[in-house]
């Protein structure tokens, strides 16, 4: 059987003109050779599989060619070129710095530098993965790299330029290799397939190019793998099956379900609830089909966000070229993008991005993805979605047929607050579950403030609500607490829990503060950690005094002051807590030492 050679080696470029995707660098090198302006040290850096070592070999062969051509290429006919092609040239030395990174290896290299070439003008030393050299090896190499003999040229190649010493970088001409575009990879794979007698679909080659992530060597390796699986006829379906790639048809189908619920325009006619329920059900069933095929939920949500981004850039003829896909897929993007509004695409991308950020912390990952799909579908109906914590709270409308939101009205009516509470947003009813609570009728001005997402438009309304909240009494439980320090702390924590969402940041700061009942039993001392907290507490002091006084059935006053260095620290760090626990039980310290535990 004839020895098989993989495509990455068989179709490795032998001239500058056959290098793919690096035309600027190859032109610069050819001009330098043609004009005889060669540097003594070059640094080729860039990601894997983009042609760094290949260009270094071509450069070494070309400068030693005995009869170079006018275009700066080697002739491939002289003795020097034949020796290079047959891998028997003594003028080219390659060193793998990943396995030869010691000072002794560099000293042997320096000894070889002193020997002049037998054929040709130059001896070329190619050091691959040069960032793997040790610091001592770099220092031993500096002098030779700065002032080598006239016949010596060094070509350093690395994927991590930032790991090289500044003294190395300053002695080299630096060439940065770029990732190859999808179009360049597809064109090269098409030529390889034609030479190998393999038929392939353009969409399949596009999937291979995207999977390669800008590396031609990876693309050729994947091409060989898929060609072996497809037996010489590469199709799109077989390619995504072999590479375990999620079919883009799922994203187009999912977006069609969203658009069937609406196009995101709040002024457009509303779709009937039965149609919305049917399409949301289809979304969840499609997600289940994807998960059953072994794909991760985060992989799907990232792909959906990319799909929505492609729809957004497809709306403009100038940005449609940013989509790395075949022409027929781009036309499909443009067709679907014409049915989407920018409002829907912006909100849907934000929801997908939030889901991606929360995915790792979520305990029920599938539920998180399903909720995101439901929210995107309701966004298509023209519903507002929260932005960065300043918009209205998230609200999920009923999605399945047969669900009547009016059923919760009687339960809410029983727990209706007193007339004073209709304008108060400070405290929520804890005795009634949130899903059974209905918000009282709001004044028209308040509704207008909420309908806008612009913060400035809603600010006057929010200020009015906060001003009313400071004047209204706070609803407290009927049972009173005895007057002591523990009761004051309990009332303080209850007050924090009843603060509205608008004051969540202040509530978090107040959790680290513990009030103290003074000796006269009429003053509660609160120590603020900084001036900002002190000012906020002064504004909230009437509400806090009124709530705590009602809980202990005694008129109390709150005294606020800044923390001093002599004050006892209430909140301890994890290290301080562990130290206190070790003083009480020294077994914990022994346990830490035996198992090598660390505080996180």
VEXLUMLUM-199031 format. One line per 2 residues: number of its first residue (from 1); their letters; for each residue x, y, z of C-alpha. Coordinates in pm, 1 decimal, m for minus. Last residue first. Layout:
<nodes>
NUM = A = X Y Z ~ ...
</nodes>
This chain:
<nodes>
600 = XX = m1126.5 3109.5 4921.6 ~ m946.1 2987.8 5231.4
598 = XX = m695.7 2710.7 5172.9 ~ m687.6 2347.8 5281.9
596 = XX = m368.1 2138.9 5290.6 ~ m548.6 1831.8 5427.0
594 = XX = m337.3 1790.2 5740.6 ~ m274.8 2164.6 5793.1
592 = XX = m639.3 2269.8 5766.9 ~ m753.0 1988.1 5995.7
590 = XX = m491.1 2089.8 6251.3 ~ m623.4 2446.8 6242.7
588 = XX = m982.0 2326.0 6282.0 ~ m884.7 2110.2 6582.2
586 = XX = m782.4 2429.3 6766.4 ~ m1144.6 2500.6 6857.6
584 = XX = m1229.4 2840.3 7013.8 ~ m914.5 3010.7 6896.3
582 = XX = m952.2 2838.1 6557.8 ~ m1303.5 2983.5 6518.2
580 = XX = m1171.1 3336.3 6573.0 ~ m898.8 3283.0 6311.5
578 = XX = m1150.2 3137.7 6065.3 ~ m1374.0 3443.1 6101.9
576 = XX = m1077.6 3674.0 6050.6 ~ m972.8 3489.9 5732.3
574 = XX = m1331.0 3494.9 5600.8 ~ m1349.4 3873.2 5662.0
572 = XX = m1532.3 4003.3 5966.4 ~ m1828.4 4238.2 5985.4
570 = XX = m1899.7 4394.7 6324.3 ~ m1574.0 4577.2 6391.1
568 = XX = m1563.7 4726.6 6738.2 ~ m1508.6 5098.2 6730.4
566 = XX = m1160.9 5230.8 6812.2 ~ m1080.7 5327.9 6451.4
564 = XX = m1395.5 5534.2 6434.5 ~ m1717.0 5466.3 6243.0
562 = XX = m1921.3 5769.8 6142.5 ~ m2226.7 5869.0 6347.3
560 = XX = m2602.7 5820.0 6338.8 ~ m2839.1 5853.0 6638.8
558 = XX = m3186.8 5708.0 6590.2 ~ m3470.2 5809.1 6821.7
556 = XX = m3712.5 5567.4 6984.5 ~ m4078.9 5590.6 7090.3
554 = XX = m4173.3 5254.6 7236.9 ~ m4410.0 4984.4 7111.0
552 = XX = m4111.9 4761.3 7015.1 ~ m4224.2 4705.4 6652.9
550 = XX = m4391.5 5048.9 6623.3 ~ m4074.8 5226.4 6737.6
548 = XX = m3862.2 5021.3 6494.6 ~ m4082.5 5123.0 6200.2
546 = XX = m4114.6 5492.5 6289.7 ~ m3743.4 5530.4 6361.7
544 = XX = m3650.0 5363.4 6030.5 ~ m3890.8 5578.1 5829.0
542 = XX = m3773.6 5900.8 5991.0 ~ m3403.2 5793.8 5956.5
540 = XX = m3413.7 5728.1 5580.2 ~ m3259.8 6058.8 5476.2
538 = XX = m3005.9 6046.7 5760.1 ~ m2922.5 5687.3 5663.1
536 = XX = m2842.7 5799.3 5309.2 ~ m2609.1 6070.6 5435.8
534 = XX = m2428.0 5831.7 5670.6 ~ m2390.5 5570.2 5396.5
532 = XX = m2217.8 5827.9 5177.8 ~ m2003.0 5949.1 5468.1
530 = XX = m1852.0 5606.8 5534.4 ~ m1892.3 5295.8 5753.1
528 = XX = m2198.3 5426.8 5932.8 ~ m2245.2 5348.5 6304.2
526 = XX = m2609.9 5334.6 6418.8 ~ m2703.5 5422.6 6777.2
524 = XX = m3061.9 5361.3 6888.1 ~ m3179.1 5606.8 7155.5
522 = XX = m3469.5 5563.5 7401.4 ~ m3356.5 5268.2 7612.3
520 = XX = m3143.6 5496.0 7838.1 ~ m2847.3 5258.2 7809.0
518 = XX = m2825.5 5276.6 7427.8 ~ m2975.9 5022.9 7191.1
516 = XX = m2714.5 4933.2 6927.7 ~ m2776.0 4899.6 6553.5
514 = XX = m2582.7 4639.3 6346.9 ~ m2454.0 4750.4 6006.7
512 = XX = m2336.9 4509.2 5733.3 ~ m2693.2 4447.3 5615.6
510 = XX = m2736.6 4823.7 5574.2 ~ m2501.6 4829.7 5275.9
508 = XX = m2708.0 4566.7 5092.5 ~ m3027.4 4757.7 5168.1
506 = XX = m2871.6 5071.3 5023.6 ~ m2805.2 4891.4 4694.8
504 = XX = m3154.9 4739.7 4688.1 ~ m3321.3 5079.8 4727.1
502 = XX = m3513.5 5077.5 4397.5 ~ m3608.8 4712.8 4462.2
500 = XX = m3823.5 4815.2 4757.8 ~ m3716.3 4791.1 5125.3
498 = XX = m3911.1 4532.9 5325.9 ~ m3611.2 4306.2 5392.3
496 = XX = m3412.2 4598.3 5533.2 ~ m3695.2 4690.5 5770.8
494 = XX = m3711.6 4333.5 5898.2 ~ m3336.5 4341.0 5959.8
492 = XX = m3367.4 4657.3 6171.9 ~ m3666.5 4514.7 6359.7
490 = XX = m3462.0 4206.8 6450.9 ~ m3165.1 4421.3 6559.3
488 = XX = m3391.7 4634.9 6777.6 ~ m3545.7 4320.9 6925.5
486 = XX = m3201.5 4186.0 7013.3 ~ m3104.7 4509.5 7191.5
484 = XX = m3411.2 4510.4 7415.6 ~ m3767.8 4641.5 7421.2
482 = XX = m3996.3 4341.5 7381.6 ~ m4139.8 4284.2 7031.4
480 = XX = m4486.9 4375.4 6914.6 ~ m4733.9 4148.2 6734.0
478 = XX = m4945.1 4323.5 6469.7 ~ m4678.9 4315.3 6199.1
476 = XX = m4566.4 4654.8 6062.1 ~ m4686.7 4870.1 5773.5
474 = XX = m4463.6 5175.5 5741.8 ~ m4623.0 5515.5 5786.6
472 = XX = m4633.4 5748.4 5482.1 ~ m4410.2 6056.6 5459.4
470 = XX = m4091.0 5891.8 5333.1 ~ m4286.9 5687.8 5077.4
468 = XX = m4445.5 5999.9 4931.8 ~ m4103.2 6151.0 4861.7
466 = XX = m3987.7 5822.6 4708.5 ~ m4288.9 5812.5 4478.0
464 = XX = m4235.9 6174.0 4370.7 ~ m3869.5 6105.3 4295.9
462 = XX = m3966.7 5803.5 4086.3 ~ m4215.3 6013.7 3887.8
460 = XX = m3957.2 6287.2 3826.6 ~ m3696.8 6024.9 3714.2
458 = XX = m3913.0 5836.8 3463.0 ~ m3845.4 6064.0 3164.1
456 = XX = m3477.6 6101.9 3252.2 ~ m3429.4 5725.5 3263.9
454 = XX = m3547.7 5667.4 2912.2 ~ m3719.1 5328.2 2897.2
452 = XX = m4062.0 5487.4 2870.4 ~ m4383.0 5310.9 2963.0
450 = XX = m4304.7 5337.0 3331.2 ~ m4330.5 5714.4 3350.6
448 = XX = m4656.3 5711.4 3152.6 ~ m4803.4 5464.6 3397.6
446 = XX = m4708.2 5686.5 3690.9 ~ m4865.3 5993.1 3532.1
444 = XX = m5190.9 5802.3 3470.5 ~ m5226.3 5719.0 3842.4
442 = XX = m5186.6 5353.7 3928.3 ~ m5460.6 5101.7 3996.5
440 = XX = m5348.8 4861.8 4261.9 ~ m5084.0 4600.0 4181.6
438 = XX = m5210.2 4244.6 4189.0 ~ m5059.8 3990.1 4427.1
436 = XX = m5118.7 3619.4 4381.1 ~ m4781.9 3547.7 4213.6
434 = XX = m4602.1 3737.9 4486.0 ~ m4740.4 3516.7 4764.4
432 = XX = m4950.6 3709.5 5021.3 ~ m4837.6 3764.2 5383.0
430 = XX = m4516.6 3951.2 5280.4 ~ m4702.4 4249.9 5134.1
428 = XX = m4440.4 4478.2 4974.1 ~ m4292.4 4779.9 5152.1
426 = XX = m4155.3 5110.6 5013.5 ~ m4368.1 5152.5 4702.4
424 = XX = m4640.9 5352.2 4869.6 ~ m4920.5 5517.4 4668.0
422 = XX = m5176.9 5242.8 4725.4 ~ m5054.3 5190.8 5081.0
420 = XX = m5254.8 5470.9 5243.9 ~ m5579.6 5317.6 5124.0
418 = XX = m5509.5 5004.1 5333.6 ~ m5369.2 4704.4 5152.8
416 = XX = m5567.2 4445.8 4954.9 ~ m5497.9 4096.3 5084.5
414 = XX = m5849.6 3971.3 5020.4 ~ m5851.4 4141.3 4682.5
412 = XX = m5533.9 3962.9 4583.0 ~ m5690.0 3626.2 4645.9
410 = XX = m5994.6 3730.7 4446.0 ~ m5778.9 3853.7 4151.3
408 = XX = m5566.1 3541.5 4106.4 ~ m5806.9 3382.1 3862.1
406 = XX = m5787.1 3688.2 3636.1 ~ m5457.1 3556.7 3488.6
404 = XX = m5647.1 3279.7 3313.3 ~ m5432.5 2996.4 3178.5
402 = XX = m5626.2 2788.9 2924.1 ~ m5379.3 2832.3 2639.3
400 = XX = m5015.8 2850.1 2739.0 ~ m4800.0 3160.4 2754.8
398 = XX = m4931.6 3373.5 3040.4 ~ m4719.4 3691.6 3048.5
396 = XX = m4376.9 3689.5 3207.3 ~ m4278.4 4018.0 3372.8
394 = XX = m3925.9 4130.0 3442.7 ~ m3909.4 4434.9 3668.0
392 = XX = m3925.1 4777.8 3511.9 ~ m3603.8 4934.5 3375.4
390 = XX = m3300.3 5047.4 3574.2 ~ m3128.1 4710.7 3626.7
388 = XX = m2915.6 4714.4 3312.8 ~ m3191.3 4668.1 3056.4
386 = XX = m3523.6 4516.2 3143.3 ~ m3751.7 4392.8 2863.6
384 = XX = m4046.0 4581.2 2718.7 ~ m4315.6 4376.9 2542.8
382 = XX = m4360.0 4426.6 2169.5 ~ m4486.7 4076.3 2090.1
380 = XX = m4135.6 3985.2 1972.2 ~ m4019.5 4062.9 2324.8
378 = XX = m4270.4 3802.3 2441.5 ~ m4092.0 3543.7 2227.3
376 = XX = m3753.6 3657.8 2360.2 ~ m3885.6 3622.6 2717.3
374 = XX = m4010.0 3268.1 2648.2 ~ m3675.7 3172.7 2492.3
372 = XX = m3490.7 3311.6 2794.6 ~ m3717.2 3119.9 3030.3
370 = XX = m3634.1 2799.2 2842.3 ~ m3260.4 2869.3 2866.0
368 = XX = m3279.8 2926.9 3242.5 ~ m3496.9 2617.8 3289.1
366 = XX = m3233.2 2407.7 3113.6 ~ m2960.0 2542.9 3336.2
364 = XX = m3127.4 2461.6 3665.7 ~ m2854.6 2539.0 3921.4
362 = XX = m2754.3 2859.6 3742.9 ~ m2410.0 3007.1 3814.3
360 = XX = m2257.8 2883.0 3487.0 ~ m2552.0 3004.4 3276.9
358 = XX = m2587.9 3354.8 3422.0 ~ m2357.1 3529.7 3174.6
356 = XX = m2492.0 3332.1 2878.1 ~ m2851.0 3405.4 2980.3
354 = XX = m2772.3 3776.6 3002.9 ~ m2624.0 3763.6 2651.2
352 = XX = m2931.4 3587.1 2517.2 ~ m3156.7 3851.3 2675.4
350 = XX = m2945.5 4134.0 2532.1 ~ m2951.0 3976.1 2186.5
348 = XX = m3331.0 3947.5 2200.5 ~ m3370.6 4309.9 2308.4
346 = XX = m3152.8 4444.5 2027.5 ~ m3306.8 4214.9 1763.7
344 = XX = m3665.4 4304.2 1861.9 ~ m3599.7 4677.9 1858.5
342 = XX = m3411.6 4651.8 1526.8 ~ m3729.6 4513.8 1366.9
340 = XX = m3733.0 4170.2 1209.1 ~ m3909.4 4062.8 887.8
338 = XX = m3637.1 4194.5 655.7 ~ m3378.9 4005.6 864.1
336 = XX = m3531.7 3675.2 750.4 ~ m3466.4 3743.2 381.7
334 = XX = m3125.3 3895.7 446.3 ~ m3016.6 3592.5 647.5
332 = XX = m3135.0 3357.3 373.7 ~ m2939.2 3558.0 120.0
330 = XX = m2633.0 3524.7 339.3 ~ m2687.1 3148.7 358.1
328 = XX = m2698.8 3128.9 m22.6 ~ m2378.0 3330.4 m51.3
326 = XX = m2179.8 3114.8 190.2 ~ m2111.9 3228.3 544.9
324 = XX = m1883.6 3456.7 742.8 ~ m2125.7 3744.8 793.3
322 = XX = m1934.2 4074.6 794.3 ~ m2019.4 4119.0 424.7
320 = XX = m2375.5 4205.9 530.3 ~ m2241.0 4527.2 683.2
318 = XX = m2263.1 4757.0 378.5 ~ m2594.6 4613.7 254.7
316 = XX = m2755.8 4692.6 589.0 ~ m3023.9 4469.8 745.2
314 = XX = m2787.6 4172.3 732.6 ~ m2586.6 4317.1 1023.9
312 = XX = m2886.0 4264.5 1253.4 ~ m2964.9 3916.7 1124.9
310 = XX = m2603.2 3816.2 1180.8 ~ m2626.8 3939.4 1539.9
308 = XX = m2944.1 3734.5 1588.2 ~ m2759.6 3426.1 1462.4
306 = XX = m2465.1 3495.6 1690.1 ~ m2704.1 3521.2 1987.5
304 = XX = m2867.3 3192.5 1882.6 ~ m2526.3 3025.3 1860.6
302 = XX = m2440.5 3147.5 2208.5 ~ m2773.7 3015.2 2337.4
300 = XX = m2712.1 2676.0 2174.1 ~ m2359.8 2633.8 2310.2
298 = XX = m2487.2 2740.6 2652.8 ~ m2754.5 2471.4 2638.8
296 = XX = m2501.5 2202.5 2556.0 ~ m2555.5 1982.5 2251.9
294 = XX = m2602.6 1608.5 2298.3 ~ m2867.8 1540.1 2034.3
292 = XX = m3128.2 1530.6 2310.9 ~ m3044.8 1891.4 2395.3
290 = XX = m3128.0 2004.0 2041.1 ~ m3459.5 1817.6 2035.5
288 = XX = m3551.6 1966.4 2373.8 ~ m3474.7 2313.4 2241.7
286 = XX = m3703.3 2246.3 1946.3 ~ m3979.0 2137.2 2185.1
284 = XX = m3937.2 2457.0 2388.2 ~ m3955.6 2674.6 2078.0
282 = XX = m4255.9 2482.4 1942.7 ~ m4439.8 2543.3 2269.8
280 = XX = m4361.2 2913.1 2236.3 ~ m4508.8 2896.4 1886.0
278 = XX = m4833.7 2732.9 1997.9 ~ m4879.7 2966.6 2294.0
276 = XX = m4835.0 3272.5 2073.4 ~ m5083.4 3141.4 1818.4
274 = XX = m5342.4 3071.3 2091.1 ~ m5286.1 3414.6 2246.6
272 = XX = m5383.9 3605.8 1934.6 ~ m5112.6 3817.3 1772.4
270 = XX = m5121.9 4186.5 1859.0 ~ m5145.0 4439.8 1579.3
268 = XX = m4822.5 4640.1 1536.8 ~ m4763.3 4947.6 1752.1
266 = XX = m4541.9 4759.5 2000.5 ~ m4310.3 4654.5 1714.5
264 = XX = m4109.9 4345.5 1811.8 ~ m4194.3 4145.7 1500.5
262 = XX = m4476.9 3941.0 1648.4 ~ m4547.2 3592.0 1792.1
260 = XX = m4479.3 3431.2 1451.7 ~ m4152.3 3621.9 1456.4
258 = XX = m4032.2 3418.6 1753.6 ~ m4124.6 3088.2 1587.0
256 = XX = m3943.6 3198.6 1271.4 ~ m3639.5 3280.0 1485.1
254 = XX = m3636.0 2923.5 1618.9 ~ m3654.7 2784.4 1263.6
252 = XX = m3364.8 3000.1 1147.8 ~ m3164.0 2897.5 1452.6
250 = XX = m3241.8 2527.6 1405.3 ~ m3154.5 2554.5 1035.6
248 = XX = m2804.4 2659.6 1141.2 ~ m2728.1 2296.1 1219.8
246 = XX = m2539.4 2245.9 1543.9 ~ m2192.2 2112.0 1469.2
244 = XX = m2092.1 1763.7 1584.4 ~ m1803.8 1749.8 1334.5
242 = XX = m1922.1 1426.2 1171.0 ~ m2290.5 1520.0 1173.1
240 = XX = m2221.4 1877.3 1061.0 ~ m2018.8 1740.6 768.7
238 = XX = m2265.9 1467.1 676.0 ~ m2546.6 1721.0 650.5
236 = XX = m2339.9 1962.9 440.8 ~ m2217.5 1706.8 193.1
234 = XX = m1865.0 1583.0 118.6 ~ m1857.8 1311.5 m147.9
232 = XX = m1523.6 1126.3 m139.1 ~ m1614.2 857.7 115.0
230 = XX = m1806.6 1093.0 346.4 ~ m1623.0 991.9 665.0
228 = XX = m1278.6 994.4 503.2 ~ m1351.2 1329.1 341.8
226 = XX = m1466.1 1465.5 678.5 ~ m1139.8 1371.6 848.4
224 = XX = m923.9 1489.4 560.8 ~ m1104.8 1826.1 557.9
222 = XX = m1064.5 1858.5 935.2 ~ m687.8 1821.1 893.4
220 = XX = m687.6 2067.1 603.1 ~ m880.2 2325.2 806.1
218 = XX = m654.6 2280.2 1109.8 ~ m349.3 2345.1 892.3
216 = XX = m517.4 2647.3 738.6 ~ m586.9 2812.6 1073.1
214 = XX = m850.7 3089.5 1093.0 ~ m1086.5 2922.5 1338.3
212 = XX = m1076.2 2576.8 1172.8 ~ m1445.5 2517.1 1258.8
210 = XX = m1543.9 2817.8 1048.9 ~ m1352.9 2680.9 749.9
208 = XX = m1503.4 2333.5 790.9 ~ m1855.5 2479.9 803.7
206 = XX = m1782.6 2681.6 489.4 ~ m1654.1 2369.0 314.5
204 = XX = m1988.3 2200.9 387.6 ~ m2185.9 2499.7 258.0
202 = XX = m1983.1 2494.6 m64.9 ~ m2083.1 2129.8 m126.9
200 = XX = m1805.7 1883.7 m198.7 ~ m1687.0 1646.3 m469.4
198 = XX = m1347.4 1488.0 m412.4 ~ m1107.5 1419.2 m700.0
196 = XX = m798.1 1489.6 m488.5 ~ m689.1 1782.5 m705.4
194 = XX = m1042.6 1926.7 m708.8 ~ m1074.7 1885.5 m331.1
192 = XX = m743.7 2067.2 m277.6 ~ m856.9 2355.3 m498.6
190 = XX = m1188.8 2383.5 m312.9 ~ m1005.4 2368.7 19.6
188 = XX = m796.9 2668.3 m87.8 ~ m1103.6 2872.5 m184.6
186 = XX = m1284.7 2779.3 138.2 ~ m982.5 2881.5 346.4
184 = XX = m955.1 3217.6 172.0 ~ m1330.7 3284.4 210.2
182 = XX = m1325.0 3195.4 580.6 ~ m1050.6 3447.2 645.6
180 = XX = m704.7 3343.7 752.9 ~ m578.8 3455.1 1090.8
178 = XX = m306.0 3712.0 1060.8 ~ 72.2 3670.5 1067.3
176 = XX = 266.4 3943.8 1246.8 ~ 616.5 4000.4 1108.2
174 = XX = 874.0 4145.0 1349.7 ~ 1221.9 4243.4 1233.7
172 = XX = 1442.4 4130.9 1519.5 ~ 1690.7 4272.7 1772.1
170 = XX = 1438.3 4481.5 1969.0 ~ 1213.4 4178.6 2021.2
168 = XX = 1491.7 3978.4 2184.3 ~ 1582.8 4256.5 2431.1
166 = XX = 1212.8 4297.2 2513.2 ~ 1206.5 3938.0 2630.2
164 = XX = 959.4 3705.2 2465.9 ~ 641.6 3592.1 2641.8
162 = XX = 424.6 3854.6 2469.4 ~ 505.5 3700.9 2131.4
160 = XX = 305.2 3389.8 2202.9 ~ 260.3 3182.8 1884.9
158 = XX = 629.5 3183.9 1804.2 ~ 871.7 3163.4 1513.7
156 = XX = 1231.3 3292.9 1514.5 ~ 1420.8 3323.2 1186.5
154 = XX = 1795.3 3375.5 1228.5 ~ 2031.2 3460.5 942.4
152 = XX = 2398.9 3370.9 938.7 ~ 2642.0 3443.6 650.3
150 = XX = 2748.2 3783.1 778.0 ~ 2836.6 3643.9 1120.1
148 = XX = 2591.7 3724.2 1402.5 ~ 2588.3 4054.2 1593.6
146 = XX = 2258.9 4096.1 1784.2 ~ 2147.3 3732.6 1781.6
144 = XX = 2494.3 3614.3 1883.0 ~ 2499.1 3851.7 2178.9
142 = XX = 2145.0 3769.9 2293.7 ~ 2162.1 3389.3 2276.4
140 = XX = 2315.5 3329.6 2619.5 ~ 2054.6 3559.9 2774.1
138 = XX = 1773.0 3375.4 2600.6 ~ 1909.5 3039.9 2717.5
136 = XX = 1926.4 3165.8 3075.5 ~ 1565.7 3285.4 3054.8
134 = XX = 1453.2 2947.0 2929.0 ~ 1346.9 2897.1 2569.9
132 = XX = 978.7 2813.8 2522.6 ~ 907.2 3151.3 2358.0
130 = XX = 1109.0 3030.9 2057.2 ~ 832.0 2797.0 1945.2
128 = XX = 1033.1 2724.1 1627.6 ~ 1393.3 2833.2 1587.2
126 = XX = 1485.0 2848.6 1216.8 ~ 1858.3 2894.2 1158.9
124 = XX = 1950.8 2998.3 805.1 ~ 2304.0 2960.5 669.8
122 = XX = 2356.8 3204.0 389.4 ~ 2535.1 3246.9 58.0
120 = XX = 2481.6 2925.2 m132.5 ~ 2656.9 2592.4 m113.5
118 = XX = 2914.0 2513.5 157.1 ~ 2779.1 2754.4 417.9
116 = XX = 3013.4 2911.0 678.1 ~ 3070.9 2742.0 1019.0
114 = XX = 3050.2 2993.2 1305.8 ~ 2673.8 2953.0 1344.7
112 = XX = 2716.6 2584.3 1426.8 ~ 2897.4 2669.8 1750.5
110 = XX = 2618.6 2912.7 1842.0 ~ 2362.7 2633.6 1799.6
108 = XX = 2559.8 2408.6 2031.0 ~ 2563.4 2689.7 2287.1
106 = XX = 2185.9 2733.3 2250.1 ~ 2129.5 2363.8 2327.4
104 = XX = 2361.9 2384.5 2628.0 ~ 2166.3 2683.9 2767.7
102 = XX = 1845.6 2481.1 2770.3 ~ 1537.7 2503.5 2550.2
100 = XX = 1567.1 2205.3 2320.0 ~ 1225.8 2036.5 2358.8
98 = XX = 995.6 2336.8 2301.5 ~ 1275.3 2524.5 2125.1
96 = XX = 1246.8 2297.8 1823.0 ~ 1555.8 2385.0 1620.6
94 = XX = 1566.9 2390.4 1241.8 ~ 1890.6 2423.9 1047.9
92 = XX = 1906.0 2526.5 682.8 ~ 2235.7 2545.2 497.6
90 = XX = 2311.3 2174.5 522.6 ~ 2042.8 2084.5 267.2
88 = XX = 1932.3 1722.0 256.0 ~ 1553.8 1765.4 275.7
86 = XX = 1491.3 1664.5 m88.8 ~ 1328.9 2001.8 m160.7
84 = XX = 1620.8 2179.5 10.7 ~ 1885.1 1987.0 m180.3
82 = XX = 1697.5 2051.1 m504.2 ~ 1686.1 2424.0 m428.8
80 = XX = 2059.7 2440.1 m353.1 ~ 2151.9 2233.7 m658.7
78 = XX = 1956.0 2456.7 m893.4 ~ 1611.8 2369.9 m1031.3
76 = XX = 1353.7 2498.0 m781.2 ~ 1395.0 2846.9 m932.7
74 = XX = 1326.6 3035.4 m610.1 ~ 1083.4 3327.0 m617.9
72 = XX = 1167.5 3698.8 m615.8 ~ 959.9 3792.0 m922.7
70 = XX = 1273.0 3807.5 m1136.9 ~ 1364.8 3446.6 m1072.4
68 = XX = 1643.9 3327.6 m847.3 ~ 1947.7 3153.0 m997.2
66 = XX = 2168.7 3013.8 m718.0 ~ 1880.5 2992.4 m466.4
64 = XX = 2011.5 3049.3 m112.2 ~ 1779.9 3345.6 m39.6
62 = XX = 1485.4 3148.2 m180.5 ~ 1532.6 2832.3 25.6
60 = XX = 1550.0 3019.3 357.2 ~ 1246.5 3232.9 271.0
58 = XX = 1045.5 2926.3 172.2 ~ 1142.2 2759.4 498.8
56 = XX = 1047.1 3064.2 708.3 ~ 722.0 3102.3 515.1
54 = XX = 625.6 2745.2 603.6 ~ 725.3 2790.8 967.0
52 = XX = 492.4 3091.0 1003.7 ~ 211.8 2966.9 776.7
50 = XX = m121.4 3028.3 954.0 ~ m145.9 2698.3 1144.2
48 = XX = m123.9 2830.9 1497.0 ~ m174.4 3196.4 1579.3
46 = XX = 84.4 3466.5 1497.3 ~ 450.7 3550.4 1521.2
44 = XX = 737.5 3544.1 1271.1 ~ 1046.3 3712.9 1418.2
42 = XX = 1332.7 3787.4 1181.8 ~ 1704.9 3826.9 1247.8
40 = XX = 2003.3 3922.7 1024.3 ~ 1800.9 4151.7 802.5
38 = XX = 1807.5 4115.5 424.9 ~ 1812.8 4407.4 185.1
36 = XX = 1922.2 4242.2 m141.6 ~ 1662.1 4425.2 m349.1
34 = XX = 1495.5 4107.7 m478.9 ~ 1517.1 3937.3 m140.5
32 = XX = 1362.6 4233.8 42.3 ~ 1093.0 4262.0 m223.9
30 = XX = 1007.9 3893.7 m184.4 ~ 983.9 3927.6 193.8
28 = XX = 752.5 4229.7 175.0 ~ 529.4 4060.7 m82.7
26 = XX = 506.7 3749.2 135.8 ~ 402.1 3958.5 435.6
24 = XX = 129.6 4152.9 254.3 ~ m4.4 3843.1 75.5
22 = XX = m57.1 3639.9 392.3 ~ m392.5 3467.9 322.8
20 = XX = m268.2 3162.3 138.4 ~ 96.5 3091.7 55.8
18 = XX = 118.0 2960.5 m301.9 ~ 283.3 3275.9 m436.4
16 = XX = 559.1 3260.0 m174.7 ~ 670.6 2920.3 m299.3
14 = XX = 660.3 2563.1 m166.9 ~ 319.5 2576.2 0.3
12 = XX = 216.5 2265.9 201.7 ~ m25.0 2061.8 m8.7
10 = XX = 103.0 1716.7 87.9 ~ 182.1 1813.2 444.4
8 = XX = m157.9 1952.6 551.4 ~ m324.7 1713.9 305.8
6 = XX = m209.2 1408.5 498.2 ~ 36.2 1178.5 326.3
4 = XX = m59.8 813.0 274.2 ~ 219.0 563.8 203.5
2 = XX = 127.5 342.9 m90.8 ~ 0.0 0.0 0.0
</nodes>
